[in-house]
Amino acid sequence: MPSVTAKHAGLNGSSNGAPRITGKATPSKLQANKMVYFFGKTRVDGEASMKALLGGKGANLADMCSIGLPVPPGFTITTDTCAAYYQAGQRLPVGLMNEVHKYINMLEKETDKKFGSAENPLLVSVRSGAAVSMPGMMDTVLNLGLTDAAVEGLAKLTGNRRFAYDSYRRLINMFGDVVMGIPHELFEHAFKVVKQKYKAETDNDVPEQGIVDLCEAYKEVFRKRVGEIFPQNPFKQLELAIEAVFKSWNGDRAVSYRRIQGIQGLKGTAVNIQTMVFGNMGEDSGTGVGFTRNPTTGDNKFYGDFLINAQGEDVVAGIRTPKLIDEMPKWQKKCYEQLLKIKQKLEKHYKDMQDIEFTIERGVLYMLQTRTGKRTGQAAVKIACDMVKERLITEKEALVRIPAGDLSQLLFPGFDASKKKIGKLLTRGIAASPGAAVGKIAFTAGEAVMRKLNGEKVILVRDETSPEDVEGMHKAEGILTSTGGRSSHAAVVAVGWGKCCVVGAGDLHIDAKAKKVHVKGEVLGPDDVISIDGTTGEVFAGAIPTVIPDKLSGDFGTIMRWSDKYRTLGIRTNADTPADARRAREFGASGIGLCRTEHMFFDPERITSMREMILADNEADRRKALDKLLPHQRDDFVGIFTAMKGLPVTIRLIDPPLHEFLPHDDAGQSAVAKSLGVSAEKVRRRVSELHEANPMLGHRGCRLCLTYPEILEMQVRAIVEAMLDCQANGIKAMPEIMHPLVGTKKEIEKLRQMTIDTINKVKTEKGWTKRIEIPIGTMIEVPRAALIADTVAQDADFFSFGTNDLTQMTFGYSRDDINNFLPAYLEQEILEIDPFVSLDQTGVGQLVKMGAERGRQTNPKLKVGICGEHGGDPKSVHFFHKAGLDYVSCSPFRVPIARLAAAQAAILVEMGK
Amino acid sequence: MPSVTAKHAGLNGSSNGAPRITGKATPSKLQANKMVYFFGKTRVDGEASMKALLGGKGANLADMCSIGLPVPPGFTITTDTCAAYYQAGQRLPVGLMNEVHKYINMLEKETDKKFGSAENPLLVSVRSGAAVSMPGMMDTVLNLGLTDAAVEGLAKLTGNRRFAYDSYRRLINMFGDVVMGIPHELFEHAFKVVKQKYKAETDNDVPEQGIVDLCEAYKEVFRKRVGEIFPQNPFKQLELAIEAVFKSWNGDRAVSYRRIQGIQGLKGTAVNIQTMVFGNMGEDSGTGVGFTRNPTTGDNKFYGDFLINAQGEDVVAGIRTPKLIDEMPKWQKKCYEQLLKIKQKLEKHYKDMQDIEFTIERGVLYMLQTRTGKRTGQAAVKIACDMVKERLITEKEALVRIPAGDLSQLLFPGFDASKKKIGKLLTRGIAASPGAAVGKIAFTAGEAVMRKLNGEKVILVRDETSPEDVEGMHKAEGILTSTGGRSSHAAVVAVGWGKCCVVGAGDLHIDAKAKKVHVKGEVLGPDDVISIDGTTGEVFAGAIPTVIPDKLSGDFGTIMRWSDKYRTLGIRTNADTPADARRAREFGASGIGLCRTEHMFFDPERITSMREMILADNEADRRKALDKLLPHQRDDFVGIFTAMKGLPVTIRLIDPPLHEFLPHDDAGQSAVAKSLGVSAEKVRRRVSELHEANPMLGHRGCRLCLTYPEILEMQVRAIVEAMLDCQANGIKAMPEIMHPLVGTKKEIEKLRQMTIDTINKVKTEKGWTKRIEIPIGTMIEVPRAALIADTVAQDADFFSFGTNDLTQMTFGYSRDDINNFLPAYLEQEILEIDPFVSLDQTGVGQLVKMGAERGRQTNPKLKVGICGEHGGDPKSVHFFHKAGLDYVSCSPFRVPIARLAAAQAAILVEMGK
């Protein structure tokens, strides 16, 4: 038996994520102490702006009445009344029920029915409705007003006794469940007994008498459980229902929902009492839900489903397959045409795509609800652009209503939804980096590289990945790991590249040696093709066809153009290769904000020289090894400068601890020893010397260049030589040199001098006579650097907040280890969100603001940006805009998101938000 | 042949470490641009308060003249002039040498001698002298003014040609070495040749003609090396010497000394040019050094050494054994009595113990130097107390002049007398700096540094030490030399640091190259452990156990009493055992500020249950294991509460990551598996699950109790039960519960609630009816906690800054790994001092101030303390006093130091400093 309560979970719900622009704020008809607001054809007390007082639903119903939509009349008890209920120690305010009586009378007049009448009974629904939508706070009670007498009235009125009693048993069930807290199973059991008695297969097979019997059985359940008979006075029913709604405001579900959603400052819930209409009164009745435009594609075409002879809950419950709205003219042409007119009216009124519910009772259309409809990223973009063309909204309004993060849906290939069944769903992991990837299984990074070179498409499948795997990760179509979370190495690297990645798929048991993956009884090998969905976390056996969205053209391009028009924040990218640089440039990046130099050292050609450098016993030998790396670094920079010609490229000097460049297993160490002609013992010793208890807080960042200045000299030399090579070829190279992990004034002072000295040395050697302008700056990623930013800024041309490390150190959270407690912390709501995903504005944000302000105090010309993962997170981008930063830098695929988020931030600040 | 240069490293030098109260700050005779200040019988330009301008020595010489002491006249070139020298790109300021001429004329008048005269030559000494004593910065040049002509004048004047030429060869040697940088060996070689020629055994055996020959040989060495003849113009000599002094200000030795001593903000060095007097003019001449009180014990008795017919450098060089000052009356009664009067005068004038140098030339006493004398901690305490009794100084003055850190010398371990036989007495040297030290032998300073970094304890064993060795001396547990006396470099430096030191152990034959020490037939190498007793001078083979001196009695007790009278900062201790708690209480701790609970789990009886808890698969099994730990924890707390009855005990709940409780090697893991009856595989898997890349930033601190609340419940239960047990026995237990590593408001909110719930649960179970008052607080050790302290304080009764972790996270330095770059950072002066030793006031200090201020904003009753290592560092204590903290908590042995430092801070703040 299906649930008879209407847990509405359709595509409905207000569009969240996108900031909203609301209309006028002062309700014109507000009266002191007025507890009840009527809406109907004859009179409308409320209006759309009164959400705080009437709740979203109540204000909306009033609003729909105002613009002349056919809404079943009713009235709303205010949220203030709910607050008064609690202030009075959970008692209904004096006079409330008198008012309710008065308004029921008003309803009776407008509908020409009578509450509890045995002839022509008025039935109502009772619904909660706070200022902010809180699905699941309180279920709806329908058909209220039915009694043993009124049910006969309804039977007479409709000429359908079975329908009347079915309505009655639904009321007893809902009322018992929702208002009186009777366990649902008791009703279910009673229904079962009746079905057995009448040998009915389904609910619908039960004959009229069965339903009448059922009502009796239900009333008996009620009496036994509650200790009183089911209320036969409809006002008693109403009073109890109103109080139940008020109580539900502080029920577990509601409190928990508000906490999770961070909803604060509300007074309480309103109660909406509305005349019932029935979509289940026969073949000329029905019910439906719809969107004024297609919520998936954005097409400006009415879109929805309907069911004939059904109530709203039946559409949602999915027992019967609804018909597409396009088929409606065949059934109720007049109502369909009326709906199309209403669609126009609604969009003109609300200036946004609406999500509606309607019911047709004996050929008459009633609107039950309208609200802003949720939509895909693609639809959001198209609708926004179309509505600007239709002159419904302005460019700024169009921009702020698109959830910036949803743009990622337009950038990555996805699986063709209609063809997912081609694959066999194996398991589900954490969706770490969006997109879709198809390939054969590669078990090691090396294997991935080799097979890719041989023209195969592979998915790298590992327990976890490490910096040594980057080459193979890069070559793979996608990455799948059995461990780790969104901040694991695999996830972070993949997001940076915009490569599809699923992590933490714990069902996978990977035996890399035997080249086998066991997953829920299946065994897959290197020749098996899998498909992974980085947007959902799904892992399939078999090849599922993908669809590629086309980039930055059409409406998407328009949104980007408008974004650039309104944003003031610069958008750069984090890119380490010419390919990434080119992609980011296509996506609109106005420079590179973070070019990491160490990834370059992992290339097989270079890693040997890098290791030689690390194993050297003295500076002279280190320099020899560095000399071998120099041409490679220079070539890399030439490539990147060429890709970014005319735009700044911020190059960060070496950052990771040296041990990351050496293998940690015996075999690997022996191989290194052999290739460098030293003893394995020496390699082992060096690895052990370099071992650190907490490498994150160890000998890394600028600490390396200050202890091995020759590394800095090589890197700076490579940059300058590459710059001069480019200039000589007419390519305008604009490098900026960035020192990581600075925490003291002396560090940046010395680093700056060392950098300048090397630049000048190369300049002299090359006989370059023109000025070389290379800004020198620092990352602000150690809390101390933000605290003493005023002194650091004296030796820096720019700051770039490294919000990843800054978050690690400000919280004392190691990104690599946070999964040991982060899930518990999120579950217990100690943290609202992973602070590596969205900037912790309360704590880390203070340091960002402080760093920027203090830095500019002593160096007003200071350029300030950020280059952590947060640069691509819309919420964080808003914060950075408000903090007055000059630019954010993010991975190439997040550049469009950052552009839009930056525009939204500028527009909202301009509007005073 | 001994060195003839006077590397003066006597017991001299101003007492550093203790804050000083200086007199009036404005020099009355200060003139703009005056470069030279005269001192003599006829005129004194400077005064004691002008140390910044004239250096310590110069100001002091002027001062001694002012109070009528017999000082050889001279003049001082100001430190401003040194600064001007550097500003001018290392050129002597225009007009300086004219001034010098003028003042030499003045000297000539006062002494009735003539510079460079062949009849009655004026000879001068040239010495550096900065505002702060910097021994070893620049060596002295004596006898300046001697030329081929003047030497004959001196011969005539003294009637002693050998003396005159001996003075000349000393000048050429010193001038060559110190001013021109000629290697010392060249002069030594020339001396050897002359000795061979004259078949002389010792220097003194060389006849007059030999010395005349030697002067020629030295001049030849000079000419060959410098390329010019030895300057025959005394003004040329003077000019070069003045410039050499200026240059020495930025020499390696001086820079390194300033760094080690943390000396900053000085302008440069002054140059003192003073008429020579000769202690080596015959048996009625002599020279000596002394202290107005005993610098080791503090006894109010004139203390020193003298040599007849010798120059000052001979006392220091240690070639001849000096006589004790007590023997002086037998030789020169009048001068001795004059000295005793001068002692009185000096102490009355300076109100402190003085370190003096004097010379007797042909029966006439000259004072060459006086300065505040360095002293041991014991002497500092006694002298301060005695001087208060003598009404020379006030209690407050007494307190601020004792270097608080030096109190550790009074607390330092000594060898357990009853166990000295464990070691084998090898020899006996001079007891130069008290205490006891045990370690393996390090033969060079460099070796000492390296081995210390590798975790070894070493004793630095050398023939002698020099300023270049200071780094290694600092790292060694103790210092042992085969030569030198109480005023040798090793002795002076060690006393300054309160480091155990034995000098002049002549039986030692040290072969540093072969890394062998021969001593009376024994041969020791780098792996042999020795024990040295700085109080008796004994040197033992083997490791002798040490004992801790007990209690604060006598003068020490007086100082502590006075400290408590003036300080406002509370002093608590960090103690985890009843024994530590008792000791700290004896040392005056007014509570425990940090009682770590995890150390208790390492006890063999308990570690098994702890491991069982860690290996448990579910909460029920964890609780079972915790139940076994409960009685142990309760007993521990009963012991500590009993030791601290009536005083607060702040108990920090479990802090380290769980993997610390499991062995990391295979054998250990197998043993654990066996003892717990689980598979070794399971133990291995759990260890690997618990492994973290950066455990410092991992699953530890309150993160443990939030993920395993049952641990908190067990610990809080143990505390409450122990408290109630104590109360029942009439022992007032005052626990405070502290949650570590809090970084968010929600954490402390939840922890507080969980703690209160458990307290109430135990209360109910035990049927306790009275109130249980247990303050609940948090450590502030994560930077974010300081940033959001206003919200954290809403759920905390107290804050305790964990400055160790706060330093780690604010700098991004792992304490365990910092040695990979800290030595380089100190050497390059990127850091002034190890921030784990003395609080980084600039950076970390901001967070401490911010945390305290913001916390009190929302919770005015908030108690604020600190419990990192910094709580026992005097400089840091001053900072914490100024930051308005309520208390500091430090290790038991540092409690007396903190008490004194807190009093000093209060007194200095009261004085506006």
Interface residues (C-beta under 8 A of the other chain):
Chain A: E692 A693 N694 P695 M696 L697 G698 H699 G701 R703 L706 T707 L741 G743 T744 K746 E747 K750 E781 V782 P783 R784 L787 I788 D805 Q808 M809 T810 F811 G812 Y813 S814 D816 D817 N820 F821 A824 Y825 Q828 E829 I830 L831 D840 T842 G843 V844 Q846 L847
Chain B: E692 A693 N694 P695 M696 L697 G698 H699 G701 R703 L706 T707 L741 G743 T744 K746 E747 K750 E781 V782 P783 R784 L787 I788 D805 Q808 M809 T810 F811 G812 Y813 S814 D816 D817 N820 F821 A824 Y825 Q828 E829 I830 L831 D840 T842 G843 V844 Q846 L847
